[in-house]
């Protein structure tokens, strides 16, 4: 299968970038310290993953800065 979308992550302090391509059925989870993935339970038969994230203490809302509208996209319905 070919990739259908690409995600680029940039460290705003160092300028370091990483780009990954994803295919249908993939998912992406990007935790930022102090938030971290503490565990993953996989159930291959059903295709279900239970991901435990700890340390979630956001100091600001995530925001879209480059979307189709050139700015913040409205939240999905």
Buried (B, 14 or more C-beta within 10 A) or exposed (E): EEEEEEEEEEEEEEEEEEEEEEEEEEEEEEBEEEBEEEEEEEEEEEEEEEEEEEEEEEEEEEEEEEEEEEEEEEEEE
